[in-house]
Amino acid sequence: MYFNARSAYAIYRREMARAFRTAFQSILAPVLTTSLYFVVFGSVIGARMEPVAGVPYGAFIIPGLLMLTLLGETTSNASFGIYMPRFTGTIYELLSAPVGVAETLVGFVGAAATKGLILAAIILATARLFVDYEIAYPLFAAFYVMLVAASFALFGFILGIWADSFEKLGVIPMLILTPLTFLGGTFYSIRDLPGPWDAIALANPIAFLVSGLRWTFYGTSDVPIALSLGLTLGFLVVCVSVIAVIFRTGWRLRE
């Protein structure tokens, strides 16, 4: 069995074309929403806030807002990308074609992750219009953003296979990921929470992602960067393992 790069690229190109056909919904809308956060919390409220861990408040919230958009949009894009072939029945063409699991993942997950990276780049450029910030470890930040995008694209792929209705596609991103991200230190440092809320906040896995990205920006975080990186890698491995089982058993794919 060899890797069919042409098949993977065909899936990838189709998914990217779909994203650009719906550019307002998939790209412009999240950027506009995040820009409003920068205006309200960064420029207006941030000007009256004390620095957090030595970082101006407007700059402090950038990693959290970036993670908020990245998690939600990457998960949604990947889940919708695989759900639609199941919904229309074209998934059987994919299953009967000489396309393996690796090509399928590279195509669907790669496209969803790419959309997330495009959003991240636009958001960082937009943030320059409202606040001044510097990235302490730009290469590590780029690697970490790509790792998170890939992990949650895989998670979204699993969600798209699990969902049997359009309503279920939005349950995890809207009702679980978004609230957890808001409660994961997006607008505050977990260290500033009184006990026992600081310990309770660490039970939120998204807090480790936000903290890890914030470390790459400013060299300071609520948890060790090694722990954030390890948890993210572990989540990616779990998602890959689950997808391997799904394709081996055909769960939800052949129903």
N, C-alpha and C positions, 0 to 999 in steps of 0.2 A: 504494500500500500504506500503510495507516494502522495505528497501534498500537491493538489491541483490548484496552483496559484491563479489560473485563469478563472476558475469557477468562483474562488473566493473574491476575486476582484469584481466579477460580474455582480455578485450579491452586494458587495460594498458600494459599487457605483450606483446601483439601483436605490439603495437606502439613502445615499447622500443626495441623489436627485430628488427623492421624496422630501427630504428636509428643506431643500432650496425652493421647492414648489410651495411649501407652506412656511416660508421664511418668517413671516410676521408672527405666526403662532409659536414656532419652534425656536426662533432666535431673537427677534426684536422684542416680543412681549416680555420674556424673562429679563432682558437687559433694561427695558423701561421700568419694570417693577423694582429691580435692584437699584436703579438710579434714584428712584423715589426714596429708598432707604438711605442712600448716601445724602440726599438733600435734607431729609428730616433728622436722621440720627447723626450723620457726619457733620454737616454744615451748621444746622440750627442748634440741635441739642449738644453736639460735640463741642461747640465753641464755649459752652458753659460748664463742661465737665472737666474734672481733674484728670491728668494723665493716668493711665492704667499700666502698672509695671514699667513706668518710665516712657510709655508710648502714648502720644496724643490719642484721645478717644476716637476721633474720626478715622485715624489710621488703624487703630486697634481692632475695629469691627470689620475691616476689609476681608481678612481670611474667613471669618464666620459667614459673611454674606456670600463670599465666593463659594464656600462649601454648601451653603443653603441652596443656591442655584444649581451647582454641579450635581449634587445628589439627586434632587428632584427631577431635573431635566434628563440626566443620563439614564436614570431608571425608567422614566416614562418613555423615552425614545426607544430604548431596547425592548421594553415590554410590548409597545405598540407595533414595532417592526416585525416581531415573530407572531403576534396575535392575529394580525390581518391575514397572513397566509392560512392560518388555521380557520379563521372565520369564513374566508372565501373558498376554501377547499384547495387552494393552489399548493398547500403544504405537501400534498401527495406527489406533485410533480418534483418537488425538491427531494423527497424521500426516495423516489424511484430513480432519480438521476445519479450518475457516478460522482456524488459529492459527499465527502465524509464529514465527520463531526468537526474536525479541525477547520475545514474550509467554511463550514456553516458559521462557526463561532467567529472566525476572522472577519467574515463578511458582515454579519449582523452586529456582533459586539464591537468590532472595529469601527463601524460606521457610527454607532451610538457614542462610543468613547470620543471619536473625532468631533462630533457635534458638541460634546461637553467641553472639549479643549478649545474649540472655537469660541464658545460662550465665555469660558474663563478668560481668554485673551481679550475679548471685547470688554468684559466687565473690568478687568484691570486697567485697560486704556481709559474707560469711562471714569473710573475712580480718580484718575489724574485731574479731571476737571473740577473735582470737589475737595480733595484732600491731598496733601503731600505725604508720600510714603517711600520707603526704600525696602528692598528685599535683601536680607542679609546673605542668604544662600540661594541665589537664583537657580542654579542647576539642580540643587536638591529640591527646591520648590517645584520646578517643572517635572522632575521625576515623581514627586509625591502626588501631584495633581493627576499625572497620567496613571499612576497606580490606583488612585481612588476612582478615577473615571472608568478604568478597565474593570475594577472590582464590582462597581455598582451597575455597569452595563451587563455584566454576567448575572448579577442579581435580578436586573430587570428582565433579562432573557428568561430566567426561571419563572418570574412572575407572569410573563406573557404566555408561557406554556400552561401554568396553573390556572389562570383566569379562564372562565367560561362565559364571561359577559363583559361588556364595556364598563359597567359599573365597578367590577372587581379590579379593573386595570388602575383605577384611581384610588383604591382603598389604601394601599400601602404608601404610595408617595404623599397623598394628601393628609391622611389620618394618622400616619405613624412617622414617616421620615421627617416631614416638615415640623411637627410639634417637637420631636426629639432634637432636631437641629436647633430650634429656638431655645430649648432647655439645655443645650449642650455647650453653653458659653459663647454663643454668637455675639451677644451684646454685653457680656460681662465676663470677669474672671472667676472661675470656680473658687479660687483661693479667697475671694472676698465674701463668699457665702458663710453665714454663721453655721455652727454645728447644730444638728447633724446633717444639715442640707448639703454641705460640701461633700460629705461621704456618700450621700444618696445620689448626688449629681454624677459621681464617678461610676455609678451603675449604668449610666447612659452610654452606650458604645459610641454614639456620635460625638460625645465630648472628647474622646481620644483623637478622632479625626480632625476636629476643629483645632484642638490643642497642637497636634502634629503640624498642621499647616501654618499655624501662628508661629511655631518655633522656626520654621524655614524663613519666615518674614523678618522676625525681630529677635531671634535667638533666645526667646523666653517662652515658657509654656507652663500649663498647670500640671502636666504629667511628663515623664521622661520621653524623649523622642523615640528611643529604642522600643518602648512599650507601644507607642502609637504605630510605629512602622511594623512591628511584629504582629499586632492585631489586624492591621490592614492586609498584610500578606497572608495571614491565617484565614481571613474572610475570603480572599481570592481563591485560595486552595480549596476551601469548602465548597464554594460556588462551582468551581470546575469539576469537583468530584460529583456533586449533585447532577450536573448536566450530563456527565458521562453515564451515570445510572439511568437518567431519563432516556437517553438515546439508545442505551443497551436494552432497556425494557420496552421502549416505545410508549411510555406513560403519557397520556393526553395527546400524543402526536398522531396516533392512528385511530383515535376515537371519532 
